[in-house]
Amino acid sequence: MNLTIRPGARSGRVKIPSSKSQAHRLLICAALGERETLIECDGLSADIQATADCLNALGAEILPIWDDSALLVRPIFKAAQGLCHLPCGESGSTLRFLLPVCGALGVQAVFHMEGRLPQRPLAPLDDQLRAHGMELRQEGELLYCSGRLEAGDYELPGNVSSQYISGLLMALPLVPGGSRLTVTGPIESAAYITMTEDALRLSKIAFTREGSCYSIPGSQSSRMPELLRVEGDFSNAAFFLCMGALSPEGIEVTGLDPASHQGDRAIVDILRSFGAELREIQGGYFVRRARLHGLTIDAKPIPDLIPVLSVLAALVQGETRIVNAGRLRLKESDRLSSTAALIRSLGGEAEELEEGLVIHGKARLAGGKVDSFGDHRIAMAAATAACGCSAPVELSGAQAVNKSYPRFWEDFDALAGGKT
């Protein structure tokens, strides 16, 4: 789908949909539980749907109700027999969370992967799973797994993917016998592991953590509350918060919990560091343009924020450096390359480094033709960029937003000046 996005600042109010990061975790814990759970979830993205579809294939029953604003989860009381086909789409979270869960359930399964997901790494998680009773085999876009996960000592580095750690934390409580998971080295994206710990505590799953070592008793089952609500998504809110930072009138972004453990809540402090006027309001934040300036941003804990922060950096005074961003090359697109291409296509200055970007800001961007590269965050960053352009932005592949934020263009159009 191609869109022409009108240039200029936006203003108004937007309510952000539910966090897909939290939704993944709550759906999995509920499906591994003892009773039905109703999860209020505003906005069913393709990634959330992928997790629900895979859990259904494993023996759960997840039904959308209330005009798709909630999900009724009936647990996996008996794991599916035979070969389970799991349509995980492009969702790395779905694959990395459910791969060890399949081993804990002892099912035979094949994950159907799409987009760049077959090329994204699974090591060293796959080695740990093989060492504890599972068999894995990849054939192109299909990943076959079988065998039953065994209790024991597990070890993962903390600087590869927090999703590996989260997947094991959700799976190992099911396995008979106690297990120990040791995370070595510095931990990147630690906030996402905290989100998993929160979901486990909510599920009444017992575990202890001493430093970087987890002790996990086995043969447990989740006992979720009967009614839950998924909080708003800071990763998606970032696009509208950055639009607010480019707006003389400002934007109210609601549906957010300022006390959230989401790692991308860091967007609030980063925008203040850029110099934006930002204050907390009921259920969210108000952001307005002030005197903005460049800064250095460490991408390690917030990789998903880098495309939109880079676009903002292209529209502020001075130089911004994005560092420690090598992992962005392994996302839905090579996000260092695609972000730099987006900025340059609109007349901005962005230098691509091996593990980062250097961006030289200017007062306005020119506008022009850009490609989403099939990446939802690049597509939404293009909309943010249009707020600082003097001519329209012609975006190809605008439908990529369906992965995480299907109603993005509707919400964008509802802002003053936001028509596409």
Sequence and secondary structure as in RCSB ss.txt:
>XXXX:A:sequence
MNLTIRPGARSGRVKIPSSKSQAHRLLICAALGERETLIECDGLSADIQATADCLNALGAEILPIWDDSALLVRP
IFKAAQGLCHLPCGESGSTLRFLLPVCGALGVQAVFHMEGRLPQRPLAPLDDQLRAHGMELRQEGELLYCSGRLE
AGDYELPGNVSSQYISGLLMALPLVPGGSRLTVTGPIESAAYITMTEDALRLSKIAFTREGSCYSIPGSQSSRMP
ELLRVEGDFSNAAFFLCMGALSPEGIEVTGLDPASHQGDRAIVDILRSFGAELREIQGGYFVRRARLHGLTIDAK
PIPDLIPVLSVLAALVQGETRIVNAGRLRLKESDRLSSTAALIRSLGGEAEELEEGLVIHGKARLAGGKVDSFGD
HRIAMAAATAACGCSAPVELSGAQAVNKSYPRFWEDFDALAGGKT
>XXXX:A:secstr
 EEEE  S  BEEEE  B HHHHHHHHHHHHTBSS EEEE S   HHHHHHHHHHHHTT EEEEETTTTEEEEE 
 SS   SEEEEEEET HHHHHHHHHHHHHHT EEEEEE TTGGGS  TTHHHHHHHTTEEEEEETTEEEEEE   
 SEEEEETTS HHHHHHHHHHGGGSSS EEEEEES  SSHHHHHHHHHHHHHTT   EEETTEEEE SS  B   
SEEE  B HHHHHHHHHHHHT SS EEEES  TT   GGGGHHHHHHHHT EEEEETTEEEEE    B  EEE T
T GGGHHHHHHHHTTSBSEEEEES GGGGGSSS HHHHHHHHHHHTT EEEEETTEEEEE  S B  EEEE TT 
HHHHHHHHHHHTTBSS EEEE GGGGGGT TTHHHHHHHSBT   
